[in-house]
Amino acid sequence: MNRARPARGAAPRHDDRRRSFPQVAPREAPDGRFAATWWGNAWVEALEDAALDPARLARGKAYARRGHVDAITVAPGRVVAYVHGSRPRPYRTEIRMRTLGDDGWEEFLDRATARPDHIAALLDKDVPHSLEAVAGLLPAPGDLVPDCSCPDDGYPCKHAAALCYQAARLLDEDPFVLFLMRGRGEQELLAELTRRNAARTAAETAAAPPPTPTVPARTALDAATGAGLPPLPAPLPLPDRPGRPAVFPPDPAAPDPLALDLLAAEAAARAHAFLTTGLDPVAALTPWQDAVRLAAAHPGSGLTASTRALYRDLAHALDRTPTDLARAVAAWRQGGAEGLAVLEEAWDPPAGPFDRARPALLAAGLPAFRPWRNRLSGRSLQLRLGRDGLWYGYESDADREDWWPRGHPGPDPVDTLDGLLGR
């Protein structure tokens, strides 16, 4: 199947509504419950309250503890994984659920932006209890509909129960997985939360802010009274996020306003991270990695006149072409620094997942792929195994060696290729 490659210089779209997760190591909470968060336990309770056979639940929980659940793929209304049972070939297991409607998402977004601590909690991967009342967000008994390729007609069978228990671990680690199950991707939600929060903040700060506490200069400098210097005012509190840079008016004699805006925003973000964590988040990057990161984070993807100039200047400074930078940006958006390494470095993987990938692709009815080092190549599609154990998809015009990163990396080569094919 020959699918059109994105226009040269444009980064492939990130699939915000499909995420794949490698095997999750089970870990019970100190009180003996399978999940550690209240929303993870709500998921488990919805499964257990609707189950018809406690014995199957117990076997499913044992399967989850013993690592029988392979990589899990989450999409709106679906959770899918292969679960190993008594036969050599695993069973394809799926949990389906209703997605949240527009009215439900409006209610959630209104509640989430009503208080600044709600947004801060969500960014810290925590769900405030006050959001529990949003209709349809958390599953109720009967909301989770299991389906499995095994012959067991239990509701649920032990394989579906095992998948449900392991999915609770994903929810513990990242509540945005729950939001994806209900129909909205993480980037989509964060963009809307940011927009609403900015509008609320602008309305709240329309009035003049209170004056900053000061000490008169005469009082501070006059030590002749013998009373000593007065105490300095308390330091200002650290803001929740970096401030926005000033607006730089165009001036033919001044540097490029876009470049100044970019440098100011970068300096603010790095200073804020250093003040809050004591670490510089980009200190370990090479100049090339940092240039790719800057270009990938900037809106416009190199398509507007201003961002084309940014791409040209960054590429020229590092003796690269704008096309090299555009391809690297696509890799960075696909997988960050690891995605860029997959683009630029071919390596010899040890025996194991790479050797099993080709027969798995053939068994799924996909065409044969040519192996070379960590890459499997077809006429127009390619898979690359990263050192992180994930498969990265690439696309090219048929029978051309002009590979561009595309799609979202995942631990299963068949799922990654299905994502490229839109299946």
BALUM-423506 format. One line per field, with one value per residue (C-alpha): residue number from 1; z, x, y; residue in one letter. Coordinates in nm, 2 decimals. Last residue first. Example, Ala and Ser with C-alpha at 12.3 -4.5 7.8 and 13.67 -1.06 7.14 Angstrom:
# residues 2
i = c(2, 1)
zz = c(0.71, 0.78)
xx = c(1.37, 1.23)
yy = c(-0.11, -0.45)
aa = c(S, A)
//
This chain:
# residues 423
i = c(423, 422, 421, 420, 419, 418, 417, 416, 415, 414, 413, 412, 411, 410, 409, 408, 407, 406, 405, 404, 403, 402, 401, 400, 399, 398, 397, 396, 395, 394, 393, 392, 391, 390, 389, 388, 387, 386, 385, 384, 383, 382, 381, 380, 379, 378, 377, 376, 375, 374, 373, 372, 371, 370, 369, 368, 367, 366, 365, 364, 363, 362, 361, 360, 359, 358, 357, 356, 355, 354, 353, 352, 351, 350, 349, 348, 347, 346, 345, 344, 343, 342, 341, 340, 339, 338, 337, 336, 335, 334, 333, 332, 331, 330, 329, 328, 327, 326, 325, 324, 323, 322, 321, 320, 319, 318, 317, 316, 315, 314, 313, 312, 311, 310, 309, 308, 307, 306, 305, 304, 303, 302, 301, 300, 299, 298, 297, 296, 295, 294, 293, 292, 291, 290, 289, 288, 287, 286, 285, 284, 283, 282, 281, 280, 279, 278, 277, 276, 275, 274, 273, 272, 271, 270, 269, 268, 267, 266, 265, 264, 263, 262, 261, 260, 259, 258, 257, 256, 255, 254, 253, 252, 251, 250, 249, 248, 247, 246, 245, 244, 243, 242, 241, 240, 239, 238, 237, 236, 235, 234, 233, 232, 231, 230, 229, 228, 227, 226, 225, 224, 223, 222, 221, 220, 219, 218, 217, 216, 215, 214, 213, 212, 211, 210, 209, 208, 207, 206, 205, 204, 203, 202, 201, 200, 199, 198, 197, 196, 195, 194, 193, 192, 191, 190, 189, 188, 187, 186, 185, 184, 183, 182, 181, 180, 179, 178, 177, 176, 175, 174, 173, 172, 171, 170, 169, 168, 167, 166, 165, 164, 163, 162, 161, 160, 159, 158, 157, 156, 155, 154, 153, 152, 151, 150, 149, 148, 147, 146, 145, 144, 143, 142, 141, 140, 139, 138, 137, 136, 135, 134, 133, 132, 131, 130, 129, 128, 127, 126, 125, 124, 123, 122, 121, 120, 119, 118, 117, 116, 115, 114, 113, 112, 111, 110, 109, 108, 107, 106, 105, 104, 103, 102, 101, 100, 99, 98, 97, 96, 95, 94, 93, 92, 91, 90, 89, 88, 87, 86, 85, 84, 83, 82, 81, 80, 79, 78, 77, 76, 75, 74, 73, 72, 71, 70, 69, 68, 67, 66, 65, 64, 63, 62, 61, 60, 59, 58, 57, 56, 55, 54, 53, 52, 51, 50, 49, 48, 47, 46, 45, 44, 43, 42, 41, 40, 39, 38, 37, 36, 35, 34, 33, 32, 31, 30, 29, 28, 27, 26, 25, 24, 23, 22, 21, 20, 19, 18, 17, 16, 15, 14, 13, 12, 11, 10, 9, 8, 7, 6, 5, 4, 3, 2, 1)
zz = c(1.04, 0.94, 0.75, 0.97, 1.29, 1.16, 1.13, 1.49, 1.60, 1.41, 1.54, 1.91, 2.16, 2.03, 1.84, 1.72, 1.35, 1.08, 1.06, 0.70, 0.48, 0.14, 0.01, -0.28, -0.40, -0.32, -0.18, 0.18, 0.52, 0.87, 1.18, 1.51, 1.71, 2.08, 2.28, 2.42, 2.19, 1.90, 1.65, 1.31, 1.10, 0.73, 0.48, 0.11, -0.06, 0.26, 0.51, 0.85, 1.04, 1.34, 1.12, 0.78, 0.74, 0.43, 0.50, 0.37, 0.31, 0.60, 0.67, 1.05, 1.05, 0.81, 1.05, 1.35, 1.15, 1.08, 1.44, 1.62, 1.52, 1.63, 1.97, 2.06, 1.93, 2.01, 1.81, 1.56, 1.52, 1.27, 1.41, 1.27, 1.27, 1.58, 1.77, 1.68, 1.82, 2.14, 2.18, 2.15, 2.01, 1.71, 1.76, 1.76, 1.45, 1.26, 1.38, 1.24, 0.90, 0.90, 1.01, 0.73, 0.49, 0.61, 0.53, 0.79, 0.86, 1.23, 1.20, 0.85, 0.99, 1.27, 1.03, 0.77, 1.02, 1.18, 0.84, 0.75, 1.09, 1.00, 0.65, 0.77, 0.71, 0.93, 1.18, 1.25, 1.63, 1.78, 1.99, 1.71, 1.60, 1.95, 2.00, 1.67, 1.76, 2.10, 1.95, 1.71, 1.98, 2.19, 2.48, 2.84, 2.96, 2.82, 3.14, 3.36, 3.71, 4.05, 4.03, 4.08, 4.02, 3.74, 3.57, 3.59, 3.46, 3.16, 3.08, 3.10, 2.89, 2.63, 2.61, 2.58, 2.31, 2.11, 2.13, 2.03, 1.73, 1.63, 1.66, 1.43, 1.56, 1.56, 1.28, 1.06, 1.37, 1.44, 1.78, 2.04, 2.26, 2.60, 2.69, 2.87, 3.22, 3.32, 3.52, 3.87, 3.98, 4.25, 4.54, 4.58, 4.84, 5.18, 5.21, 5.35, 5.73, 5.85, 5.86, 6.20, 6.47, 6.52, 6.35, 6.12, 5.92, 5.66, 5.34, 5.38, 5.53, 5.26, 4.99, 5.12, 5.16, 4.93, 4.93, 4.57, 4.49, 4.45, 4.09, 3.88, 3.78, 3.46, 3.64, 3.70, 3.34, 3.19, 3.43, 3.32, 2.95, 3.00, 3.20, 2.92, 2.65, 2.86, 2.94, 2.57, 2.47, 2.75, 2.65, 2.28, 2.38, 2.62, 2.37, 2.42, 2.39, 2.72, 2.69, 2.62, 2.94, 3.13, 2.98, 3.09, 3.44, 3.40, 3.64, 3.83, 3.50, 3.35, 3.66, 3.63, 3.27, 3.42, 3.62, 3.32, 3.10, 3.36, 3.38, 3.00, 3.01, 3.30, 3.11, 3.20, 3.19, 3.12, 2.76, 2.75, 2.39, 2.38, 2.12, 2.39, 2.44, 2.76, 2.79, 3.07, 3.14, 3.32, 3.67, 3.65, 3.47, 3.57, 3.33, 3.27, 3.46, 3.62, 4.00, 4.04, 3.93, 4.30, 4.39, 4.21, 3.95, 3.97, 3.68, 3.80, 3.51, 3.63, 3.99, 3.86, 3.65, 3.96, 4.18, 3.95, 4.03, 3.79, 3.50, 3.58, 3.65, 3.32, 3.13, 3.28, 3.22, 2.86, 2.82, 2.94, 2.71, 2.41, 2.48, 2.68, 2.51, 2.60, 2.68, 2.51, 2.67, 2.42, 2.43, 2.15, 2.29, 2.31, 2.10, 2.31, 2.48, 2.85, 2.85, 2.73, 2.69, 2.38, 2.44, 2.35, 2.54, 2.34, 2.37, 2.24, 2.19, 2.42, 2.32, 2.59, 2.55, 2.67, 2.96, 3.11, 3.35, 3.66, 3.85, 3.57, 3.53, 3.90, 3.88, 3.59, 3.80, 4.09, 3.85, 3.70, 4.05, 4.13, 3.85, 3.73, 3.71, 3.71, 4.06, 3.99, 3.67, 3.79, 4.12, 3.92, 3.73, 4.06, 4.21, 3.94, 4.00, 4.37, 4.31, 4.42, 4.22, 4.30, 4.66, 4.93, 5.17, 5.07, 4.70, 4.47, 4.21, 3.86, 3.62, 3.31, 2.98, 2.71, 2.64, 2.32, 2.26, 2.00, 2.01, 2.00, 1.68, 1.60, 1.25, 1.02, 1.02, 0.71, 0.52, 0.23, 0.20, 0.40, 0.23, 0.03, 0.11, -0.11, 0.00)
xx = c(-0.58, -0.44, -0.14, 0.11, -0.08, -0.09, 0.29, 0.32, 0.07, 0.26, 0.60, 0.48, 0.67, 0.54, 0.65, 0.39, 0.34, 0.59, 0.96, 1.07, 1.27, 1.41, 1.55, 1.31, 1.13, 0.79, 0.79, 0.91, 0.77, 0.91, 0.77, 0.96, 0.96, 1.03, 1.30, 1.47, 1.77, 1.53, 1.41, 1.34, 1.04, 1.01, 0.73, 0.74, 0.88, 0.96, 1.24, 1.32, 1.59, 1.81, 2.10, 1.95, 1.64, 1.43, 1.05, 0.80, 0.45, 0.19, -0.05, -0.02, 0.18, 0.43, 0.47, 0.52, 0.77, 0.97, 0.95, 1.08, 1.45, 1.42, 1.27, 1.54, 1.89, 2.10, 2.04, 2.31, 2.31, 2.20, 2.22, 2.07, 1.69, 1.69, 1.90, 1.65, 1.37, 1.56, 1.61, 1.23, 1.02, 0.81, 0.84, 1.21, 1.20, 0.99, 1.23, 1.52, 1.35, 1.29, 1.65, 1.80, 1.56, 1.68, 2.03, 2.31, 2.63, 2.53, 2.47, 2.32, 2.05, 1.95, 1.93, 1.73, 1.49, 1.43, 1.38, 1.12, 0.96, 0.91, 0.79, 0.54, 0.58, 0.88, 0.66, 0.45, 0.47, 0.82, 0.89, 1.04, 1.27, 1.41, 1.45, 1.63, 1.87, 1.93, 2.01, 2.25, 2.42, 2.46, 2.21, 2.33, 2.25, 1.89, 1.69, 1.91, 1.87, 1.81, 1.45, 1.22, 1.48, 1.65, 1.32, 1.21, 1.55, 1.53, 1.18, 1.25, 1.57, 1.38, 1.10, 1.35, 1.55, 1.23, 1.10, 1.43, 1.45, 1.10, 1.17, 1.48, 1.76, 1.72, 1.81, 1.51, 1.28, 0.99, 0.82, 0.93, 0.64, 0.77, 0.83, 0.56, 0.64, 0.75, 0.51, 0.37, 0.54, 0.80, 0.69, 0.86, 1.13, 1.04, 1.12, 1.46, 1.50, 1.58, 1.94, 2.09, 1.93, 2.24, 2.09, 2.39, 2.28, 2.09, 2.10, 1.79, 1.59, 1.69, 1.61, 1.26, 1.18, 0.93, 0.64, 0.51, 0.20, -0.13, -0.21, -0.42, -0.75, -0.76, -0.57, -0.87, -1.00, -0.66, -0.61, -0.95, -0.86, -0.52, -0.67, -0.92, -0.65, -0.41, -0.68, -0.77, -0.41, -0.36, -0.67, -0.56, -0.21, -0.33, -0.58, -0.96, -1.21, -1.29, -1.01, -0.78, -0.90, -0.82, -0.47, -0.44, -0.45, -0.08, 0.10, -0.21, -0.41, -0.14, -0.15, -0.53, -0.47, -0.29, -0.60, -0.83, -0.60, -0.59, -0.97, -0.99, -0.76, -0.96, -1.28, -1.52, -1.79, -1.71, -1.76, -1.42, -1.32, -1.04, -1.05, -1.14, -1.40, -1.48, -1.73, -1.64, -1.93, -2.13, -2.04, -1.95, -1.64, -1.50, -1.55, -1.93, -2.06, -1.80, -1.84, -1.49, -1.34, -1.36, -1.13, -0.84, -0.67, -0.29, -0.05, 0.15, 0.00, -0.34, -0.26, -0.14, -0.46, -0.68, -0.47, -0.56, -0.93, -1.23, -1.01, -1.07, -1.44, -1.51, -1.30, -1.49, -1.83, -1.74, -1.60, -1.94, -2.13, -1.92, -1.97, -1.75, -1.65, -1.83, -1.62, -1.45, -1.20, -1.01, -0.81, -0.62, -0.52, -0.16, -0.02, 0.15, -0.16, -0.25, -0.29, -0.09, -0.27, -0.23, -0.35, -0.63, -0.80, -1.07, -1.32, -1.08, -0.74, -0.51, -0.26, -0.12, 0.21, 0.19, -0.02, 0.10, 0.33, 0.28, 0.09, -0.15, -0.22, -0.28, -0.53, -0.70, -0.72, -0.88, -1.13, -1.21, -1.29, -1.51, -1.75, -2.02, -1.80, -1.99, -1.87, -1.52, -1.46, -1.61, -1.41, -1.09, -1.15, -1.25, -0.93, -0.72, -0.92, -0.84, -0.48, -0.26, -0.43, -0.43, -0.54, -0.34, -0.34, 0.03, -0.07, -0.01, 0.26, 0.24, 0.52, 0.38, 0.45, 0.52, 0.27, 0.11, -0.08, -0.34, -0.54, -0.25, -0.12, 0.16, 0.13, 0.43, 0.66, 0.66, 0.98, 0.90, 0.52, 0.40, 0.44, 0.14, 0.04, 0.16, 0.00)
yy = c(0.03, 0.36, 0.21, 0.39, 0.28, -0.08, -0.06, 0.04, -0.22, -0.50, -0.38, -0.39, -0.18, 0.15, 0.46, 0.71, 0.80, 0.91, 0.96, 1.03, 0.79, 0.90, 0.57, 0.54, 0.22, 0.37, 0.72, 0.71, 0.63, 0.57, 0.40, 0.37, 0.05, 0.08, -0.11, 0.20, 0.13, 0.20, -0.05, 0.10, 0.01, 0.10, 0.17, 0.25, -0.05, -0.24, -0.19, -0.35, -0.16, -0.23, -0.37, -0.43, -0.65, -0.65, -0.66, -0.92, -0.80, -0.79, -1.07, -1.05, -1.37, -1.21, -0.91, -1.15, -1.36, -1.04, -0.90, -1.20, -1.14, -0.77, -0.86, -1.11, -1.14, -0.83, -0.51, -0.40, -0.02, 0.25, 0.60, 0.93, 0.87, 0.64, 0.90, 1.17, 0.95, 0.90, 1.27, 1.32, 1.04, 1.14, 1.51, 1.47, 1.26, 1.51, 1.79, 1.58, 1.56, 1.94, 2.00, 1.79, 1.96, 2.30, 2.20, 2.14, 2.33, 2.40, 2.77, 2.72, 2.48, 2.72, 3.01, 2.83, 2.67, 3.01, 3.18, 2.91, 2.98, 3.34, 3.28, 3.02, 2.64, 2.56, 2.37, 2.68, 2.68, 2.64, 2.33, 2.13, 2.41, 2.46, 2.08, 2.05, 2.33, 2.18, 1.84, 2.00, 2.21, 1.89, 1.84, 1.78, 2.13, 2.12, 2.07, 2.29, 2.14, 2.30, 2.18, 2.49, 2.77, 2.58, 2.50, 2.87, 2.99, 2.74, 2.84, 3.21, 3.18, 2.98, 3.24, 3.52, 3.34, 3.26, 3.62, 3.76, 3.53, 3.61, 3.99, 3.96, 4.17, 4.55, 4.80, 4.73, 4.76, 4.53, 4.57, 4.31, 4.21, 4.10, 3.74, 3.53, 3.43, 3.08, 2.87, 2.84, 3.17, 3.16, 3.38, 3.72, 3.73, 3.87, 4.24, 4.33, 4.37, 4.72, 4.84, 4.92, 5.12, 5.33, 5.63, 5.65, 5.35, 5.55, 5.34, 5.14, 5.42, 5.67, 5.41, 5.36, 4.99, 4.83, 4.58, 4.53, 4.72, 4.53, 4.43, 4.67, 4.51, 4.31, 4.03, 3.81, 3.83, 3.76, 3.46, 3.32, 3.35, 3.20, 2.91, 2.85, 2.84, 2.63, 2.38, 2.35, 2.29, 2.04, 1.85, 1.82, 1.73, 1.46, 1.30, 1.31, 1.02, 0.86, 0.61, 0.91, 1.08, 0.76, 0.75, 1.12, 0.98, 0.87, 0.64, 0.51, 0.49, 0.27, 0.04, 0.02, -0.11, -0.40, -0.50, -0.46, -0.67, -0.95, -0.94, -0.97, -1.27, -1.43, -1.41, -1.12, -1.21, -1.58, -1.71, -1.89, -1.98, -1.72, -1.44, -1.19, -0.91, -0.72, -0.43, -0.18, 0.05, -0.22, -0.11, 0.26, 0.40, 0.74, 1.03, 0.97, 1.27, 1.48, 1.42, 1.28, 1.61, 1.73, 1.44, 1.62, 1.40, 1.38, 1.36, 1.66, 1.86, 1.75, 1.88, 2.22, 2.25, 2.18, 2.41, 2.70, 2.66, 2.67, 2.54, 2.17, 2.23, 2.40, 2.15, 1.85, 2.00, 2.09, 1.74, 1.59, 1.82, 1.71, 1.34, 1.11, 0.79, 0.46, 0.16, -0.13, -0.37, -0.59, -0.91, -1.08, -1.42, -1.53, -1.83, -2.09, -2.22, -2.19, -1.81, -1.52, -1.19, -0.97, -0.62, -0.37, -0.09, 0.09, 0.38, 0.64, 0.46, 0.27, 0.00, -0.23, -0.43, -0.79, -0.91, -1.24, -1.06, -1.29, -1.03, -0.97, -1.35, -1.37, -1.09, -1.27, -1.59, -1.41, -1.24, -1.57, -1.71, -1.41, -1.51, -1.27, -0.95, -0.62, -0.50, -0.63, -0.43, -0.11, -0.15, -0.18, 0.14, 0.32, 0.18, 0.35, 0.68, 0.66, 0.60, 0.29, 0.01, -0.36, -0.31, -0.48, -0.17, -0.10, -0.06, -0.35, -0.33, -0.49, -0.43, -0.27, -0.43, -0.17, 0.11, 0.21, 0.54, 0.63, 0.96, 1.21, 1.06, 1.31, 1.45, 1.41, 1.71, 1.94, 2.02, 1.78, 1.73, 1.44, 1.10, 0.97, 0.62, 0.32, 0.00)
aa = c(R, G, L, L, G, D, L, T, D, V, P, D, P, G, P, H, G, R, P, W, W, D, E, R, D, A, D, S, E, Y, G, Y, W, L, G, D, R, G, L, R, L, Q, L, S, R, G, S, L, R, N, R, W, P, R, F, A, P, L, G, A, A, L, L, A, P, R, A, R, D, F, P, G, A, P, P, D, W, A, E, E, L, V, A, L, G, E, A, G, G, Q, R, W, A, A, V, A, R, A, L, D, T, P, T, R, D, L, A, H, A, L, D, R, Y, L, A, R, T, S, A, T, L, G, S, G, P, H, A, A, A, L, R, V, A, D, Q, W, P, T, L, A, A, V, P, D, L, G, T, T, L, F, A, H, A, R, A, A, A, E, A, A, L, L, D, L, A, L, P, D, P, A, A, P, D, P, P, F, V, A, P, R, G, P, R, D, P, L, P, L, P, A, P, L, P, P, L, G, A, G, T, A, A, D, L, A, T, R, A, P, V, T, P, T, P, P, P, A, A, A, T, E, A, A, T, R, A, A, N, R, R, T, L, E, A, L, L, E, Q, E, G, R, G, R, M, L, F, L, V, F, P, D, E, D, L, L, R, A, A, Q, Y, C, L, A, A, A, H, K, C, P, Y, G, D, D, P, C, S, C, D, P, V, L, D, G, P, A, P, L, L, G, A, V, A, E, L, S, H, P, V, D, K, D, L, L, A, A, I, H, D, P, R, A, T, A, R, D, L, F, E, E, W, G, D, D, G, L, T, R, M, R, I, E, T, R, Y, P, R, P, R, S, G, H, V, Y, A, V, V, R, G, P, A, V, T, I, A, D, V, H, G, R, R, A, Y, A, K, G, R, A, L, R, A, P, D, L, A, A, D, E, L, A, E, V, W, A, N, G, W, W, T, A, A, F, R, G, D, P, A, E, R, P, A, V, Q, P, F, S, R, R, R, D, D, H, R, P, A, A, G, R, A, P, R, A, R, N, M)
//
